[in-house]
Amino acid sequence: MGLNLLEKTELWVNEIRLENANLTHMAHQVADVLGLERGKVLVVDVRPNHITFDVLAKDVPMENIMGKEEAILQALAALPGVRLTESSYIHSNGILGLICAGVENPGEVLKKVGDMTTDIRSRLSRRAIVFPTGFELRQGLIEDTNTPFLKARLEEQGYSVTVGEVIEDTPEDVFHKLDEALSRGYGLILTTGGVGAEDKDHTVEGICRLDPGASTPYIVKFQQGTGRHVKDGVRIGVGQEGPSLMVALPGPHDEVVAAAPLLLQGLGEGWSKEFLADRLAAVLADKWRQKGLRHHHFHSQGHGHPHGPNTK
C-alpha cells in the first residue's frame, strides 16, 4: 500500500549529538532504511540537539516506513561522529509519523491508518514547552513565577512539560525558538511576556511569522506613539502549525493565572484558535479593567466570530 506524504515530508531526529559527522552519509542511511533512492533524502537543517531530513519522494510504501524509528536511529548511530542519547527519538508532523509506530503485524495496520494517525497526533498534543521571555529573567533580575505555575497546571492535566530557554527580546530569537519547538514535535508551545506595545515585545509577531493566519485579538488599545507605546495596543496570539498550537500569553503573573483556566478548558474541549484567542483576550481585558486602566479601549466579547469552540 502506497502512502501519499501530503507535503508533510520533514523528519526530525531529536536529542542526537554530532561531531564532525558527514551529512550526506547520514541522509544515505535514512534513505536506505526507508527503501528509497539515496538522492530522495536530504539534510535540510542541523541544530545543536537535532537534525532535520526532507524526504523528496511523494509516495512511499507503508511497509517501508512503519515502525522504522529504531532502525533509522541505529543506522545513524553506526556512522562516525554520530551519537545517540537515552532520549533520542524521531518525529514527523505527517504520515511519516508512522515511522514511530511500534507495530508487530503490518497487515492489521493497513486497515487502521486513520486510527494510528489520530493516536500519533494525540500523543504529540500532550507534549508541551513553556518559554519565559525578557532580559529581566535572563539576567536574574526577577523571579520567573509563570513557568512553574503553567508547568504544574499542565502536568495536572497529563501533559509532559519542558521548560524552554528564556527568549530574548528580539524578533529573531522569538522566531528561532518557536520554530525549533515546532521541529522538536511539541504539540503545545506557550510563551509568557512579550505581547505588549513596546519595541521589545515580539512574541505575537513571532507566532504570526509561523502561522500568518494566527488569531491576535487586542486586550487593550493605546494611542500609538504615546510614551513607550510604539504599537497601538496589547494583543495575545494563538496560532497553529500542523498539529502544534502556539499561544502567546502576557507576562504579569496575575494575568497568566486568570488566563490558565480558560486555556486548559480550551485545550480539553478542542476550541479553535480563533475561539480560544477571543476568550482569552476577553478575560484578560477584564483583568485590565480591574486594574483601573479606564482610559483605554478594551477587547469585548460577542464579535460574532464564525469559528465555534469545537472547530479547528
SVG drawing of the C-alpha trace seen along z (x, -y; Angstrom):
<svg xmlns="http://www.w3.org/2000/svg" viewBox="-22 -60 57 70">
<polyline fill="none" stroke="black" stroke-width="0.4" points="0.0,0.0 1.5,-3.3 1.1,-6.4 1.0,-9.9 3.1,-12.1 0.7,-15.0 3.5,-17.6 4.5,-16.7 7.9,-15.4 10.2,-16.6 11.6,-14.1 13.3,-15.3 15.8,-13.2 15.9,-14.8 18.3,-14.6 21.2,-13.4 24.8,-14.5 27.0,-15.3 30.7,-15.8 32.2,-16.3 29.6,-14.0 29.1,-13.6 25.6,-14.8 25.5,-13.1 26.2,-9.7 23.5,-10.4 21.0,-11.1 22.0,-8.0 21.5,-5.9 18.0,-7.2 17.2,-6.6 18.5,-3.0 16.3,-2.2 13.2,-3.6 14.0,-1.8 14.4,-5.0 16.9,-6.1 19.7,-7.9 19.0,-11.2 15.5,-11.2 16.5,-12.1 18.4,-15.3 19.6,-17.0 17.9,-20.4 18.7,-21.7 21.2,-21.0 20.8,-22.3 22.8,-21.5 20.3,-18.8 18.6,-17.7 18.8,-17.2 16.1,-17.6 15.8,-15.4 13.5,-16.1 12.0,-13.1 11.6,-14.1 9.5,-11.1 5.8,-11.9 4.6,-8.3 6.3,-5.7 5.1,-2.1 3.7,-1.8 5.8,1.2 8.9,-0.9 8.2,-3.4 6.1,-1.8 7.9,-1.2 11.3,-2.1 12.3,-4.5 14.7,-2.2 16.3,-1.0 16.9,-4.6 18.4,-5.5 20.7,-2.5 21.8,-3.1 22.7,-6.7 24.5,-5.7 26.7,-3.4 28.2,-6.4 31.4,-8.2 30.6,-11.4 27.0,-10.4 26.0,-9.6 22.6,-8.8 21.3,-9.6 18.8,-7.9 16.3,-10.5 16.9,-10.2 13.6,-9.9 12.2,-10.7 9.3,-13.0 7.3,-14.0 4.1,-16.1 2.6,-13.9 2.3,-10.4 6.0,-9.9 5.0,-9.8 4.2,-6.1 8.0,-5.6 7.5,-5.9 4.7,-3.4 5.6,-0.1 3.7,2.4 4.1,6.2 1.6,7.1 1.8,4.7 -1.2,6.3 -3.5,5.2 -2.2,1.7 -3.2,1.4 -6.8,1.2 -6.0,-1.2 -4.0,-4.1 -6.6,-6.7 -6.7,-5.5 -2.9,-5.4 -2.6,-8.9 -5.1,-10.1 -3.1,-8.4 0.1,-9.9 -1.4,-13.4 -2.9,-12.7 0.5,-11.8 2.2,-14.8 -0.6,-17.1 0.3,-16.1 3.9,-17.3 4.2,-21.0 7.0,-23.5 6.8,-26.8 9.1,-29.7 9.6,-32.7 10.7,-35.9 12.7,-39.0 16.1,-40.3 14.8,-40.7 14.6,-36.9 17.7,-36.2 19.7,-38.4 18.1,-37.1 16.6,-40.4 13.2,-39.0 11.8,-35.5 10.0,-33.5 6.7,-32.6 4.8,-31.9 6.7,-28.9 6.5,-26.8 2.8,-27.7 1.9,-26.7 4.1,-23.6 2.2,-22.5 -1.2,-23.2 -0.4,-21.4 1.1,-18.4 -2.1,-18.1 -3.9,-17.6 -1.5,-14.9 0.9,-16.9 4.6,-16.2 6.1,-19.7 9.5,-21.0 10.8,-24.4 12.3,-26.2 15.2,-28.7 14.4,-32.3 13.5,-34.0 15.4,-37.2 13.6,-40.5 14.4,-40.2 12.2,-39.1 14.9,-36.7 15.2,-34.8 11.4,-34.6 11.1,-33.1 14.1,-30.8 12.9,-29.3 9.3,-28.8 10.4,-27.3 12.8,-24.9 10.0,-23.9 7.8,-23.0 10.6,-21.0 11.0,-19.1 7.4,-18.0 5.8,-19.9 2.0,-19.9 1.6,-22.9 4.0,-25.9 3.4,-28.6 5.2,-31.9 4.7,-34.4 5.6,-38.0 6.5,-40.0 2.9,-40.8 2.9,-44.5 3.1,-47.7 6.8,-48.4 9.5,-47.9 10.9,-44.9 7.7,-42.9 7.7,-40.3 6.0,-37.1 2.8,-37.7 4.7,-38.7 6.8,-35.5 3.7,-33.4 2.3,-35.3 5.5,-34.5 4.9,-30.8 1.2,-31.0 0.1,-34.0 -3.5,-33.2 -2.9,-33.3 -5.6,-34.9 -4.3,-38.0 -7.1,-39.9 -6.4,-43.0 -6.6,-43.0 -6.3,-46.8 -5.7,-49.5 -3.5,-52.7 -2.8,-55.8 0.1,-54.6 3.3,-56.6 2.4,-57.9 5.0,-57.2 6.7,-53.9 3.9,-52.6 5.3,-52.0 2.3,-49.8 -1.4,-50.6 -2.2,-48.1 -1.6,-44.8 -2.6,-41.6 -2.3,-37.9 -1.7,-35.4 -2.9,-31.9 -1.5,-30.1 -1.4,-26.6 1.2,-24.9 0.3,-21.3 -0.8,-19.6 1.0,-22.2 -0.7,-25.0 1.2,-28.2 -0.1,-30.6 1.4,-33.9 0.3,-35.0 1.1,-38.2 3.9,-38.4 2.2,-39.7 1.6,-36.6 -1.9,-37.6 -2.9,-37.7 -1.4,-34.3 -3.3,-32.9 -6.5,-34.5 -5.9,-33.0 -4.9,-29.5 -8.4,-28.0 -9.7,-29.1 -6.5,-27.9 -6.9,-24.4 -10.6,-24.4 -10.0,-25.3 -7.3,-22.6 -9.5,-20.0 -12.5,-20.8 -10.6,-21.4 -11.5,-25.0 -10.5,-26.6 -7.5,-29.0 -9.9,-31.9 -12.4,-31.0 -9.6,-30.3 -7.9,-33.6 -11.1,-35.6 -12.0,-34.0 -8.5,-34.6 -8.5,-38.2 -11.9,-38.8 -10.8,-37.5 -7.6,-39.4 -9.4,-42.6 -11.5,-42.2 -8.3,-41.8 -7.0,-45.1 -10.3,-46.8 -9.9,-45.6 -6.5,-47.3 -8.3,-50.6 -7.0,-51.3 -10.2,-53.2 -8.8,-55.5 -8.2,-52.8 -10.3,-50.8 -10.7,-47.2 -11.4,-44.0 -15.0,-42.9 -16.7,-39.5 -19.6,-38.9 -17.9,-39.7 -20.0,-37.1 -16.9,-35.1 -17.7,-32.4 -15.5,-29.8 -17.2,-28.0 -15.5,-26.3 -15.1,-22.9 -13.7,-23.7 -10.1,-23.6"/>
</svg>
